[in-house]
Amino acid sequence: MTNLIFPASAALLYSLASFISRRALDEGAGIMRQAFIVNQVFVFCFLPFALFDKHPPDWSLWAWPLLTGFFFFLGQGLTFAAIRTGDVSLQTPIMGTKSIFVVIIAATVGVEVIGLKIWVAAFLVAVGVILLALPKNIDRKKRNHTLLFALSSSLSFAVSDVLVSAHAAAFGPGTFLLIAMLTCALLSWSLVYFFRAPLKEISSKAWPWVIGSALLMGVQAVLLNQYIAQTGKVAEANIIYSTRGLWSVILALFLAGTIIHQSDQLTRSGAMQRFLGAGTMMVAVVLLFV
């Protein structure tokens, strides 16, 4: 149970990183430029674990880390699209649907034995997501964009996580994850074509937010993926990771008027609705230990 602090900590760091990412975008960092920088930073975050990986890589399984990196890249791009066009305090909770996708995929391909508790927990996460998406103070177009990009991102990351759970241990977990992140970083060079301006034109006001969000994203990715690679418990990890929905609501309240975008601030009724949804997700987490 002690190891569960890793996915739990990843949930908190992800929520904070999302708000910082939005602030970087508000300062003119640019969605494509920020995604590019984040994915390059990931390589350095995962590098130490590959250097000290005691498991010799099984190169006959080379295709799996490459495929994992592709789906991770796709998920990253969709996440930043959700942050850029939607409501961060809604986007982050909606990403909790990843745990549902993970359970379904893991059960389908036989990666993990999914017991009744995990199915019930995943269902509660789904209920929580519905509650989180209900507040009416959000512009319909903005809400629809958030749902579309966040759900697509969740599905992509779910596939990536299941691939880690299924193949990282056999390949060599540290090297597997580094190759996946290298693949993601290399694919990110395709984003350069879509830059509105070169990296050097990112303002001095935006750079601290860009670097801060990239480092937090990198650390939380290490915590979650290393836990999955080492334990294989991809469903359990993602249900715990879904608590980022609760953290996003708490941070939206505590950071209102500071680093978060004005449009992401919540009304009292909207906040209560989201606390109810996030609380339902927390019940799902508690179920895992009953």
VOPA-110541 format. One record per residue: x, y, z of N, C-alpha, C, O, CB in turn. Coordinates in steps of 0.1 Angstrom, whole numbers, plus 5000, padded with zeros to 4 digits. Each point is the difference from the previous one (the first is absolute). Glycine has a CB too. Layout:
<nodes>
XYZXYZXYZXYZXYZ/...
</nodes>
This chain:
<nodes>
500849885000499250125000500950135000499550104995498749775017/503050124994500850115000500450054986500150134998500849795024/499249994969500450044986498950084993500350074990501149735009/497450205007498950074993500250155001499250074994499349745012/502450235002500350145001500550064987499850124997500749855027/500049944967500550054987498950044991500050114995501949735008/497150074994498950054992499250115006499450094994500549694996/500050225024499350115007500750134998499350104998499849735019/502250174985500850124998499950054986500050124997501549815022/498549984971500050034986498750084997499950094992501549705002/497550165013498750074998500050155004499650084993499349705011/501750245007500250145005500850084991499750124996500049805027/501550034973500950074992499450034986500350114994501649795018/497450014983499350024987499050115000500050094991500349675004/498950255016499150105001500650145001499650094993498949755018/502650174996500750135001500650034987500050124996500449845028/500249944969500750034988499050054989500450084992501349745014/497150134995498950044990499850155001499850074990499249705011/500850285011499850145002501250094996499850104994498649845025/502850014984501250074997500150004984500550104995500649845027/498649954972500050004985499150104994500350074991500249685010/498350265005499050104995500550145002499850084991498349765014/502650185006500650145002501150034990500150114995499449875029/501349914973501050024989499450034987500550094992501049755020/497450104985499350034987499450145000500150074990499449695008/500050285014499550145001501150104998499750114996498549815019/503050054988501150094999500649994986501050064997499549925027/498949944967500450004986501049894997500750014989498950235011/500549655008501049904997499649924987500949954993499550035032/498350014972499649934988499849855003500949935006500350234980/497749785010499649875003501049904994500449905007497350164994/502749964987501049904993501450025006500649895002498050124977/501850115024501350015005500149955014501149945004499250264982/498749815022500049955013500049855000500749935008498250275001/500349744983500049854998501349954996500549905005497150114989/503150064997501349964995501050005012500749905002498850194975/500550015031501050025011499749895010500949945005499350314991/498549735008499749905010500549874996500649925008497450214998/501849834982500449864995501549995000500549885001497450104986/502850125011501549995000500549995014500949925003499350224976/499149935031500449995014499849865005500749955009498750304994/499549694992499749865005501249914998500249915009497450124985/503149984995501249914998501050015011500449905005499250134971/500750095029500950025011499549955013500749955009500250254979/497749815014499449955012500149845001500249955011498350254989/501449744989500049855000501449944998500249885002497550134989/503350075004501349954997500749935012500649894998499650304986/499849875028500749935012499649865002500849915004499450315006/498549754988499449875003500549904990500149885003497950225007/502349944977500649914990501449985003500549884998497950204985/502450025021501449985003500349905011501049935000499350314992/498749765018500249915011499149885000499849935010500950275003/498749774975499249884999500849885000500949984992497450154995/501549785023500749885001499549894991500749894999499750175025/498549964969499449904991500650024986499750114994498249885021/502849924980500550014986498950014990499149925001503049955005/497850234985498950014991499849884991501049944995499450315005/498449714998499749894990499650074987498850044998500449805021/501850174972499750084988499149934990499650064990502750035013/497349795000499149934991498650065002499149984991502249815010/498550295010498750065003500050154996499350085005500349755013/501350214973500350144997498850084995499950125003502449814991/496750005000498950084995499050055011499450104998500749754982/499950095031499150045011500350145006499150085001500549685004/501650274998500350135005499850114990499650115003502049795013/498650074971499750094989498550034999499650124999502549804989/497149985013498650025000499550075012499150084999500749714987/500850185025499650075013500350154998499250085004501349715010/500750244981500350144998499150074990499750125002502649825003/497249994985499150074990498750035007499550124999501549754983/498450045026498850035007500150115011499150085002500249684993/501950245011500350105010500050144993499550095006501849745009/499450174974500150134992498650054996499750115002502649824990/496949985003498650034997499250055012499350104998500849734983/500150115030499350045012500450145004499250085005500649685002/501650264993500550135003499450124992499650105005502549785003/497950094979499550104991498550045002499650115000502149814983/497549975020498650025003499850075013499050085002500549724984/501450175024499950075013500250154999499250085005501649715006/500250254981500350144999498950074991499750125003502749834999/497049974989498950064993498850035009499350104999501449784981/499150035030498950015010500350125009499150085003500449684996/501850265005500350115009499950134992499650105006502049755006/498750154976500050134992498650044997499750125000502549824990/496949975006498750044995498949985010498950054998501949894980/499550005033498949975010500250065013500750105002499049694986/499750155022500050045014500949905008499749895001498050224997/503449945007501049925007499449935012500249885002501650264990/497449935016499449945012499049894996499649925009500750295003/499249784976499249904995500849894993499849885001498350284996/502949894995500849914992500749895009500049884997500450314987/500249865027500849915009499149895006500449884999501150315006/497349845000499149905005499649904989499949885003499350285015/500549894970499549914989501149904997499749894995498850304996/502849855011501149914997499949875009500749914998500750294995/497749815017499849895009499449884993500049895005499850275014/499649874969499449894992501149904995499749894996498550264997/503149895008501049914996500049875008500349894994501150305000/498249815019499949885008498949914994500249885001500650255019/498249924974498949924995500649934987499849884998498450275011/502449934983500649944987501049895004500149904993499550324995/501249815022501149915004499449865004500449904996501050295011/497549825002499449885005499449924988500249875000499350245022/499849954969499449934989501149944991499949884996498250285004/502949924997501149944991500849895007500249904994500050334995/500149795024500849905007499249875001500649894999500650305014/497549824990499249885001499849934986500049885000498850235019/501149974971499849954986501249924996499949894994498650305000/502749865008501349944995500649915010501049934997499450264988/499149805027500449915010501350045007500849925005498149914982/501450315013501250055006500049985015501049985007499350184974/498549875025499849995015498749945003499050024993502450195010/498649715007498749945005499250115007500450055010500749724992/497850264992499150115006498949945008499149944995501550214985/499549885033499049955010498850095000500050114994501849785019/497250074995498850075001500250145006499450104996499449695007/502150225007500350135006500550104990499650125001500949775021/500450074969500550094991499050044990499950124996502349785006/496950014994498950044990499150105007499650104993500549674996/499550215024499250095007500650145001499450104998499649705015/502350194990500850135002500050074987499850135000501649775018/498850034971500050074987498750064996499950114994501849734999/497250095011498650054998499850135008499450094994499849685002/501350235016499850125008500850124994499650115001500149755020/501550114974500750104993499250064988500050124998502249775009/497150024986499250054989498950095005499750104994500849694994/498950175023498950095006500650135004499450114998499449695010/502450204998500650125004500350094988499850125001501249765018/499450064970500350084988498750074995500150124996501849724998/497050095006498750054996499750125008499550114995499749674997/500950215021499750115009500950124998499650115000499649725017/502150144980500950114998499750084987500450114999501349755014/497750074978499750064987498750084999499750064990501749765000/497850175021498750065000499950155002499050064995500349725013/501650284999499750155003499750084988500649984989501049995030/497450114982499450074989500750144998499650074991498249815012/503150165005500650134999501150004989500650104998498949945026/500849844970501049994990499350024986499049954997502449905017/499350234977499550014987499949874993500949915001500250324998/497849744994499849874994501149964991500449885000497150155002/502950064989501149974990501349975008500749904996498250254987/501349925027501349985008499949865007501049935000499350325003/498549725002499949875007500149894990500749905003497850215014/500949904971500149894990501449984996500549894998497250174994/503150055006501449994996500849935011500849914997499050304990/499949825025500749945012499749855000500949925001499050295012/498849754985499649865001500749924988500549905002497350175009/502149994977500649934989501549975001500449894999497850224987/502550005017501549985001500449925012500949924999499350304989/499149815023500449935013499749854999500849925004498850295009/499349754982499649864998500949934991500449895002497250175003/502750014983501049944991501349985005500749904998498050204984/501850005026501349995007500049895010501049925001499350324996/498649745010499949895010500149874994500749915005497950235009/500849844974500049874993501549974995500449895002497250144991/503050075002501449994995501049965012500849914998498750254983/500349915030500949975011499749875006500949935005499250315000/498649724995499649865005500749894992500549915006497350185001/502249934980500749904991501550005004500649895001497750144980/502350085021501450015003500349945013501049925002499250294986/499049815022500149945014499949854999500849935007498350285003/500049744983499849854999501249944993500449895004497150144995/503150044991501249944993501150005010500849915000498450184978/501050015031501050005010499849885009501049935003499250334996/498649735006499749895009500349864994500549915007497850245004/501449844976500149874994501449964996500449885000497350164991/503250065005501249974994501350065006501149964997497650024983/501150125029501250075006500949915008501250004999497550215001/500749705008500749925009500949904992501149975003497150055015/501249924972500749904991501150074992501049934998496949935001/501950264997501050074992501250055008501150004996497150064988/501449985028500950085009499450135002500050094992502149795000/497350155020499150115002500650144998499450084993499549785023/502350164989500750134998500350034986499750114995501349865027/499549944970500350024986498850014992499950084991502249795012/496950045000498750014993499450145001499650054989500049715016/500350295007499450145001500850114994499550094994499549835027/502350064979500950104993499850004985499950114994501849875025/498249904975499849994986498650064996499950074990501649725009/497550185010498750064997500050155000499450064992499649745019/501850264999500050145001500950064989499750114995500049875029/501349954972500850044988499250014987500150094992502049815019/497049994988499150004988499150125001499850064989500349695010/499350275012499150125002500850134997499450094993499349785024/502550144988500850134997500350014985499950124995501149865028/499349914971500350014985498850044992500150084991501749755012/497150115001498750034993499650155002499450064991499949705012/501150295008499750145003500750104990499550114999500349825025/501250034969500650094991499150024988500250104993502049815013/496850014992499050034990499150125003499450064992500649705003/500050285018499350115005500650144995499450105000499849765020/502150134978500850124996499350074988500050134999502149775010/497450024982499450064988498850095004499650094992501149714995/498650175024498850075004500350115010499150075004499649724992/502650245007500350115009499550134994500350024988501749855021/497450224999499750134995501250095000500050104992497749875017/503350004999501250075000501149915006499749905007499150324996/502549814995501149925005500049995015499450095007501949974973/499449845026500149995014500650125006499750045011500549724987/500850314995500750115006499150125002500350095007501749834982/496850085005499150115002499049985011499150085003501149964973/499949855032499349995012500450105010501250025002498549734994/499450335009500350115009500749965013499849895005498350234985/502649975016500749975012499049985011500349935010501650214983/496949925006498949975010499549864999499549955010499950304989/500649694989499449874998500949895004499649895005499150204977/502749935017500949895001500049935014500049885001501450244983/498549965027499949935013498849915001500149895006501050305004/497749854984498949915001500149884991499649895003499050315001/502149824984500249894991500949895007499749884999500150284981/501349895025501049915007499449935012500149885002501850264990/497349945016499449945012499049894996500049905007500350325005/498949814978499049904996500649884994499649885003498850304994/502749844996500749884993500649915011499949884999500650264981/500149925030500749925010498949935009500249885003501750284998/497049905002499049945008499449884992499749905005499850325007/500249814975499549894991500949895000499649885000499250294986/502549855012501049904999500149915013500049884999501250274986/498849925027500149935012498749915002500149885004501350315006/497549874988498849925002499949884990499549895004499350315004/501749824980500049894990500949895005499749884998499850284984/501749875024500949905005499449935012500149875000501850274993/497449935016499449935011499049904996500049895005500450325009/498749834977498949914996500649884992499649895002498850314998/502449834990500449904990501049905007500049884997499750284984/501149895028500949915007499249905009500349885002501550294998/497249895006499149915009499449894992500049895003499550315012/499949844973499449904991501049904995499749885000498650294994/502849885002501049914994500549905011500349884996500450304988/499549865028500649925010498949905006500449895004501250295001/497249864996499049925007499049934990499449905003500850265016/499649904969499049954991498650035003499149964993502549865003/498250255015498650035005499550134993499850105006500749795016/499250104965499650124992498650055004499850125000501749794982/497650005021498650045003500050075014499450115001499749704985/501550135024500150065013500750135000499550105006500549675004/501150244983500750134999499250114994500150115005502049764993/497150104992499250104993498850055008499650114999501249804980/498650005029498950045008500550105011499450105003499549674993/502350205009500650095010500450134993499850115006501149705008/499650184974500550124993498850094996500250124998501749744993/496950085009498850084996499750105011499150094998500049724989/501550185025499850105010500550144996499850105007500449725010/500550194972500450134995498850094997500050125000502049784990/496850035008498850084999499650085012499650114999499649714985/501050115028499850075012501050125002499650115004499449685006/502250184987501150105002499750124991500350115004501349715002/497950154982499850124991498950095005500150124998500649744983/498350085025499050095006500550085012499750125001498649714992/502550105016500650075011500950114996500050115005499849685008/501150184977500950104995499350124993500450115001501349714996/497250154996499250104993499550105010499950124998499549724984/500350125030499550095011501150075007499950125002498249735001/503050085000501150065007500850104992500650095005499449715010/500150174972500850084991499250104992500650074991500949745007/497250205005499250104993500650145002500350055011497649814992/502250214985500650145001501550005000500650115001497449965010/502749814989501450005000500649954986500150084991499949895035/500349904974500549954987499049954990500449974989501649975024/496750044991499149944991499350114992499850115004499949705012/499850144972499350094991498750045006499349925007501849974973/498550235018498850065005498749914997499249985009501850254990/499049724989498849924996500049875006499049934999501050194980/501049835028500149875006499550015015499949905006502050044979/497850185020499550025013498649955001499250014991502450185013/498049755007498749935002499150085008500450085009500749714989/497650204999498950055009499949915012500549884999498350234982/500549935029499949915012499249884996500449895005499750315010/498849814978499349884996500849914991499949875001498050265001/502849924989500949924991501049935008500349884997499450284984/500949915029501049935008499449895008500749895002500650335000/497549805004499449895008499749884991500249895004498850295011/500549854973499749894990501349924998500049884999498150254990/503049945009501249934997500649935012500649894998499850284984/499449885030500549945012499249865001500549905004500150325007/498149784986499249885000500549904991500249885003497850255003/502349914981500649914991501349955004500349884998498550244984/502149975022501349965004500049915013500749905001500250314989/498149825019499849915011499649864997500449905006499050305007/499849794976499649874996501249924995500149885002497650214991/503249985000501349944996500849955012500649894999499450254980/500049945031500749965012499549875007500749925005499850334999/498149744995499449885005500649884992500249895006497750235001/502249904980500649894992501449965005500349885000498350214980/502250015024501349975004500049925014500749905002500150314986/498349835021499849945013499649854998500549915007498950315003/499849754980499649874997501149904998499949885003498050214987/503249965005501149914997500749945012500749904999499750244981/499349935032500749955012499049955010500449975011501350204985/497149815000499049945009500149855000499249935006499250274990/
</nodes>
